[in-house]
């Protein structure tokens, strides 16, 4: 299906060419950044700085780069696999929330109080405790005090935070920007050493083509060079059914014109999906974790009203939805739909991944 696309950016943005050129000019700062993280990791490796461990299974999910690898969908995937077998909880920093310190989500929590991704977990899995706290080494005892029956904790975005030693580390890397091909901030997107991949127990290459060839798979395995103790998996993005942000009514996307509202780190896969599924789409892109204002909503509505099609809808992500739901009264009568996303394991290896996770918990000592 053909699709026409027009993009509108609410914030001024440099073209990709000039942005890359500018980032290359920042190479001296990237080298300084590399030196800082090298020293920090060396101090942990030499036990000058010590990592704490706890007496229950802790699963860490993270990456070596800045955002966009699918951490939140992976946490949700783990919740789905584990929640019917173990008493689990998630623990996040609560990035860009307006509060500080430890908080445990309840029926009164908002994205401003606990962060958008933890709020997303809480809304989708209300029976799973969702906690936030900057200093997770201090927060875990508080969480265990509040929920002493917990059997498993999933640490969201924790790979480079080495003050805690998870029993199982899951490292994600984007197929379109493998950590092996990236460089350090601010020239590239890496926020941790490339060699840090060796600390992972499981490596997942995310956002792959659904028809990834075995030959390319093997080439990527060779490029990453997993240790004998590591297991490597490949996933593609699987989009679920569109549902209304307020009424939860589901619809089909085919033949519709779309205004895409996105405030995520990397919407490239989402745009590719719309190129295939929609008749026509326009975009309004915001920074990752953007806190939407009423002015933003007015801009979205005006842009939507200017679209001439009679068969048009607004689409956003679940991560964006928890930051937009505060405008329920304004949105309720609008065709505003959410597109859920999940990991789909390639090469029929989903069950092997699931068994690896469950065996870790069952055999934990």
C-alpha positions as CSV (number, residue, x, y, z in Angstrom):
1,X,0.0,0.0,0.0
2,X,1.4,3.4,-1.0
3,X,1.6,6.1,1.6
4,X,2.4,9.8,1.4
5,X,4.1,11.5,4.3
6,X,4.6,15.0,5.4
7,X,6.5,15.9,8.5
8,X,6.0,18.9,10.8
9,X,8.4,19.5,13.7
10,X,7.1,21.5,16.7
11,X,10.7,22.3,17.7
12,X,13.3,23.6,15.3
13,X,15.6,20.7,14.3
14,X,18.8,20.6,12.3
15,X,18.9,18.4,9.2
16,X,20.5,15.0,9.7
17,X,23.6,16.0,7.7
18,X,24.3,19.2,9.7
19,X,23.5,17.4,13.0
20,X,26.0,14.7,12.2
21,X,28.6,17.3,11.2
22,X,28.1,19.2,14.4
23,X,28.4,16.0,16.5
24,X,31.7,15.2,14.8
25,X,33.0,18.6,16.0
26,X,32.3,17.4,19.5
27,X,34.8,14.6,19.3
28,X,37.1,16.1,22.0
29,X,34.3,16.1,24.5
30,X,33.4,12.5,23.5
31,X,37.0,11.4,24.3
32,X,36.8,13.2,27.7
33,X,33.5,11.4,28.3
34,X,35.1,8.1,27.4
35,X,37.9,8.6,29.9
36,X,35.4,9.4,32.7
37,X,33.3,6.2,32.1
38,X,36.5,4.2,31.6
39,X,37.8,5.2,35.0
40,X,34.4,4.6,36.6
41,X,34.1,1.1,35.2
42,X,37.7,0.3,36.1
43,X,37.0,1.2,39.7
44,X,34.0,-1.2,39.7
45,X,36.1,-3.9,38.0
46,X,38.8,-3.5,40.6
47,X,36.2,-3.4,43.4
48,X,37.3,0.1,44.5
49,X,33.6,0.9,44.0
50,X,31.4,-2.0,45.1
51,X,28.2,-3.3,43.7
52,X,25.5,-4.5,46.1
53,X,23.6,-7.7,45.7
54,X,20.3,-8.8,47.3
55,X,18.9,-12.1,48.4
56,X,16.3,-12.5,45.7
57,X,16.4,-12.7,41.9
58,X,17.0,-9.3,40.2
59,X,16.8,-8.9,36.4
60,X,18.4,-5.8,34.9
61,X,17.3,-4.5,31.5
62,X,19.3,-1.8,29.8
63,X,21.6,-0.7,27.0
64,X,24.9,1.0,26.3
65,X,23.3,3.8,24.4
66,X,20.9,6.7,25.0
67,X,17.3,5.4,24.5
68,X,15.5,3.9,21.6
69,X,16.4,0.2,22.0
70,X,13.0,-1.0,23.3
71,X,13.6,-1.2,27.1
72,X,10.0,-0.5,28.1
73,X,8.5,-3.2,25.7
74,X,11.1,-5.7,27.0
75,X,10.1,-4.9,30.7
76,X,6.5,-5.5,29.7
77,X,7.4,-8.7,27.9
78,X,9.1,-10.0,31.1
79,X,6.1,-9.0,33.1
80,X,3.8,-11.0,30.9
81,X,6.1,-14.0,31.0
82,X,6.6,-13.9,34.8
83,X,3.5,-12.4,36.5
84,X,1.4,-15.6,36.6
85,X,4.2,-17.6,38.1
86,X,6.1,-15.3,40.5
87,X,5.3,-12.2,42.7
88,X,7.2,-9.6,40.7
89,X,7.8,-5.8,40.8
90,X,9.5,-3.3,38.6
91,X,11.9,-0.6,39.7
92,X,12.8,2.5,37.6
93,X,14.4,5.8,38.1
94,X,11.3,7.7,37.1
95,X,13.0,9.8,34.5
96,X,11.6,13.4,34.2
97,X,9.1,13.0,37.0
98,X,8.4,16.1,39.1
99,X,9.1,14.3,42.4
100,X,12.2,12.9,44.0
101,X,12.9,9.9,46.2
102,X,11.1,6.6,46.6
103,X,7.5,6.1,45.5
104,X,5.3,3.1,45.0
105,X,2.6,3.6,42.4
106,X,-1.1,3.5,43.6
107,X,-4.5,4.4,42.2
108,X,-3.7,8.1,42.6
109,X,-0.3,8.1,40.8
110,X,0.3,10.2,37.7
111,X,3.1,10.3,35.1
112,X,4.3,13.5,36.6
113,X,4.8,11.8,40.0
114,X,6.4,8.5,38.9
115,X,7.5,9.0,35.2
116,X,5.9,8.0,32.0
117,X,7.3,4.5,31.6
118,X,6.6,3.4,35.2
119,X,3.1,4.9,34.8
120,X,2.6,2.8,31.6
121,X,3.6,-0.3,33.5
122,X,1.2,0.5,36.3
123,X,-1.7,1.1,34.0
124,X,-1.2,-2.0,32.0
125,X,-0.4,-4.3,34.9
126,X,-2.2,-2.8,37.9
127,X,-1.5,-5.9,40.1
128,X,2.2,-5.6,39.7
129,X,4.0,-3.3,42.1
130,X,5.7,-0.4,40.3
131,X,8.3,1.5,42.2
132,X,10.6,4.5,41.4
133,X,13.7,5.9,43.0
134,X,16.9,7.5,41.9
135,X,19.2,5.7,44.3
136,X,18.1,2.1,43.6
137,X,20.5,0.6,46.1
138,X,18.6,2.4,48.8
139,X,15.2,2.0,47.2
140,X,15.2,-1.8,47.0
141,X,15.1,-2.3,50.8
142,X,12.2,0.2,51.0
143,X,10.4,-1.8,48.3
144,X,11.0,-5.1,50.1
145,X,9.7,-3.5,53.3
146,X,6.5,-2.5,51.5
147,X,6.2,-5.8,49.6
148,X,8.0,-8.4,51.7
149,X,6.4,-11.3,49.6
150,X,8.3,-10.2,46.4
151,X,10.1,-13.0,44.6
152,X,11.6,-11.1,41.6
153,X,12.5,-7.4,40.9
154,X,12.9,-6.2,37.3
155,X,15.3,-3.2,37.1
156,X,14.4,-0.9,34.2
157,X,17.3,0.9,32.5
158,X,19.9,-0.3,34.9
159,X,22.7,-1.7,32.9
160,X,25.1,1.2,33.3
161,X,24.1,1.8,36.9
162,X,26.6,-0.6,38.5
163,X,25.9,0.1,42.2
164,X,23.5,-2.9,42.1
165,X,24.6,-6.3,40.7
166,X,21.6,-8.0,39.1
167,X,21.6,-11.7,39.0
168,X,20.7,-11.6,35.4
169,X,21.6,-8.7,33.0
170,X,19.7,-8.3,29.7
171,X,21.5,-5.9,27.3
172,X,19.5,-4.5,24.3
173,X,21.1,-3.1,21.1
174,X,19.3,-1.6,18.1
175,X,19.8,-3.5,14.9
176,X,19.9,-0.1,13.1
177,X,22.6,1.2,15.4
178,X,24.5,-1.7,16.9
179,X,26.7,-0.6,19.9
180,X,29.7,-2.0,17.9
181,X,29.2,0.7,15.3
182,X,28.4,3.5,17.6
183,X,30.6,6.1,19.4
184,X,30.5,7.9,22.7
185,X,28.5,10.9,23.7
186,X,28.1,13.6,22.4
187,X,29.6,12.5,19.0
188,X,27.6,9.2,19.1
189,X,24.9,7.7,21.3
190,X,27.0,5.5,23.6
191,X,26.8,6.3,27.4
192,X,28.8,3.3,28.5
193,X,31.9,1.4,27.3
194,X,31.5,-0.9,24.3
195,X,33.3,-3.5,26.3
196,X,30.6,-3.4,28.9
197,X,28.6,-5.8,26.8
198,X,30.6,-8.6,28.4
199,X,28.7,-8.0,31.7
200,X,25.5,-9.1,30.1
201,X,24.1,-12.6,30.4
202,X,21.7,-12.1,27.5
203,X,22.1,-9.8,24.5
204,X,19.0,-8.9,22.5
205,X,19.4,-7.3,19.0
206,X,16.1,-5.4,18.8
207,X,14.1,-3.8,15.9
208,X,15.4,-6.3,13.4
209,X,13.7,-6.9,10.0
210,X,11.0,-9.5,10.5
211,X,12.6,-11.5,7.6
212,X,16.2,-11.2,8.9
213,X,18.3,-13.7,7.0
214,X,20.2,-16.4,8.8
215,X,23.4,-15.2,7.1
216,X,23.0,-11.7,8.4
217,X,22.1,-13.0,11.8
218,X,25.4,-14.9,11.8
219,X,27.3,-11.9,10.6
220,X,25.9,-9.8,13.5
221,X,26.8,-12.5,16.0
222,X,30.3,-12.5,14.7
223,X,30.5,-8.7,14.9
224,X,29.3,-8.6,18.5
225,X,31.4,-11.5,19.6
226,X,29.4,-12.9,22.5
227,X,31.4,-14.8,25.2
228,X,30.7,-18.5,25.6
229,X,28.6,-17.8,28.6
230,X,26.3,-15.3,26.8
231,X,23.2,-16.0,24.8
232,X,22.2,-13.8,21.9
233,X,18.6,-13.3,20.6
234,X,17.0,-11.3,17.8
235,X,13.6,-9.5,18.0
236,X,11.5,-7.4,15.6
237,X,8.8,-5.0,16.5
238,X,5.3,-6.3,16.7
239,X,2.5,-3.7,16.7
240,X,-0.8,-4.5,18.4
241,X,-4.3,-3.4,17.7
242,X,-5.1,0.3,17.7
243,X,-7.3,1.3,20.7
244,X,-8.9,4.6,21.6
245,X,-7.0,6.5,24.3
246,X,-10.1,7.0,26.4
247,X,-12.8,4.5,25.4
248,X,-10.4,1.7,24.5
249,X,-12.4,0.9,21.4
250,X,-10.3,-0.9,18.7
251,X,-10.2,0.0,15.1
252,X,-8.3,-1.1,11.9
253,X,-5.7,1.2,10.4
254,X,-6.0,0.4,6.8
255,X,-6.9,3.2,4.3
256,X,-6.8,5.9,7.0
257,X,-5.0,9.2,7.0
258,X,-2.9,9.6,10.2
259,X,-1.5,12.4,12.3
260,X,1.3,10.8,14.3
261,X,2.1,12.3,17.6
262,X,5.4,11.0,19.0
263,X,7.7,11.9,21.9
264,X,9.9,8.9,21.9
265,X,13.7,8.6,21.4
266,X,13.5,6.9,18.0
267,X,10.2,6.8,16.0
268,X,11.8,5.5,12.8
269,X,10.2,2.0,13.1
270,X,6.8,3.6,13.8
271,X,7.1,5.7,10.7
272,X,8.0,2.7,8.6
273,X,4.9,0.9,9.9
274,X,2.7,3.8,8.9
275,X,4.3,4.0,5.5
276,X,3.0,0.4,4.9
277,X,-0.3,0.5,6.8
278,X,-1.8,4.0,6.4
279,X,-2.9,5.7,3.2
280,X,-1.2,9.0,4.2
281,X,0.4,10.3,7.4
282,X,1.9,13.4,8.8
283,X,4.0,13.7,12.0
284,X,4.4,16.0,14.9
285,X,7.6,15.0,16.7
286,X,8.6,16.0,20.2
287,X,11.6,15.2,22.4
288,X,11.8,11.9,24.3
289,X,9.8,12.1,27.6
290,X,8.3,15.4,26.5
291,X,5.8,16.7,29.0
292,X,2.8,17.8,26.9
293,X,1.2,21.1,27.7
294,X,-2.3,22.4,26.8
295,X,-0.6,24.5,24.1
296,X,0.8,21.3,22.6
297,X,-2.6,19.8,22.6
298,X,-4.1,22.9,20.9
299,X,-1.4,22.7,18.2
300,X,-2.2,19.0,17.6
301,X,-5.9,19.7,17.3
302,X,-5.3,22.6,14.9
303,X,-3.0,20.4,12.8
304,X,-5.5,17.6,12.7
305,X,-8.3,19.9,11.7
306,X,-6.3,21.1,8.7
307,X,-6.0,17.6,7.3
308,X,-8.6,17.4,4.5
309,X,-9.4,13.7,4.7
310,X,-12.8,12.6,6.2
311,X,-11.2,9.3,7.2
312,X,-8.5,10.6,9.5
313,X,-7.2,9.7,12.9
314,X,-4.5,10.6,15.4
315,X,-2.1,7.9,16.5
316,X,0.4,8.0,19.4
317,X,2.3,5.5,21.5
318,X,1.5,4.1,24.9
319,X,4.4,6.0,26.3
320,X,3.0,9.2,25.0
321,X,-0.5,8.3,26.1
322,X,0.3,8.5,29.8
323,X,1.5,12.0,29.3
324,X,-1.6,13.0,27.2
325,X,-4.4,11.3,29.2
326,X,-4.5,14.4,31.5
327,X,-6.4,16.0,28.6
328,X,-9.1,13.4,28.7
329,X,-11.9,15.9,28.5
330,X,-10.4,17.5,25.3
331,X,-9.5,14.1,23.7
332,X,-12.6,12.1,24.6
333,X,-14.5,13.1,21.5
334,X,-11.5,13.0,19.1
335,X,-10.4,9.9,17.0
336,X,-7.2,9.6,19.1
337,X,-5.8,6.1,19.1
338,X,-2.8,4.3,20.7
339,X,-0.6,1.8,19.0
340,X,0.9,-0.8,21.4
341,X,4.3,-2.3,20.7
342,X,5.9,-5.6,21.7
343,X,9.0,-7.7,21.0
344,X,8.6,-10.6,18.7
345,X,11.5,-13.1,18.9
346,X,12.9,-14.3,15.6
347,X,14.0,-17.8,14.6
348,X,11.5,-19.3,16.9
349,X,13.6,-18.5,19.9
350,X,11.0,-16.9,22.2
351,X,10.5,-20.1,24.2
352,X,14.3,-20.5,24.7
353,X,14.5,-16.9,26.0
354,X,11.5,-17.5,28.3
355,X,13.1,-20.7,29.7
356,X,16.3,-18.8,30.3
357,X,14.5,-16.2,32.4
358,X,12.4,-18.7,34.4
359,X,15.3,-21.1,35.0
360,X,17.4,-18.2,36.4
361,X,14.6,-17.5,39.0
362,X,13.9,-21.1,39.9
363,X,17.6,-21.9,40.3
364,X,18.5,-18.7,42.2
365,X,20.5,-19.2,45.4
